[in-house]
Amino acid sequence: MGHWVRSWSFGGSALKPSLPSRRPGFSATALGSSGPRPVPLSYKLLGSSDTHPPLVFLHGLFGSKTNFQSIAKTLGQQTGRKVLIVDARNHGESPHDADASYEAMSADLQALLPQLGLVPCVLIGHSMGGKTAMLLALQRPEMVERLILVDISPLPTTAVSDFPSYLAAMKNIRVPKELPLSQARKVADEQLRPVIENLSIRQFILTNLVKASDGHFTWRINIEALAQQMDKIMDFPVLQKSFFGPTLFLSGANSEFIQPSHHSEIKRLFPHSKILSVPGAGHWVHADQPHDFMSSVKRFLC
């Protein structure tokens, strides 16, 4: 226990140790011909012989599976459960695709999780990943034992999110290709600073700046698809179904993403939910207060 035992990344170059040739998640028939076509997601799996529902972590917009890596490993060790961290489509090492909808992101997980033998599971999603988790639970409740949503609600977030302006600033970055990556990120940081004043957020976004095979610097995320569908990402599909499993909403006390006006819709969609506020945390609850975050998760699992 304690080692990442399986992993897969897009392009055929798996992280150690290598996997069989079958690419999990790349089954166009998993959802039938009428739904979005799944893409093969990059992931890392922490193995265990424990039979409790595994923990599946879903990162937020502009993030990657590494955002939860340390916390996921610690929780895996402390709970004894299997743990999966995964890159959403258009993020990290997962494929780029023109469809950036929550329906498509849910479809990817509906294909991947059964192939890895990870259903039913505990879905833990932050921001965009939280909305994906909610949609999956509402569409396929038999796949989800319980839900943990990190500073997100099933309501539009456009009014409180600066992500659209961040994306516009990222599209305007210009970095000379002869620079080393460390210097390139410093140059990009200076260009982002007028729009993104918070240093921690800039550093988080700049983890996506990489050098392409042709030597030019580019964004690892699919910036065009995300920009074109930002309205959908800031919104949430309207559904009449409810998820009756245990559900925890973890709100950052210094964040505005979960409003009192959201509580009625939260209770309609998730009747067995509770909302907890984490003191001293903003939108990135798990990064701002990791110990309180992990304690809240473990209490909810009991």
Order of alpha helices (4+ residues) and beta strands (2+ residues): beta-beta-beta-alpha-beta-alpha-beta-alpha-beta-alpha-alpha-alpha-beta-beta-alpha-alpha-beta-alpha-beta-alpha-alpha
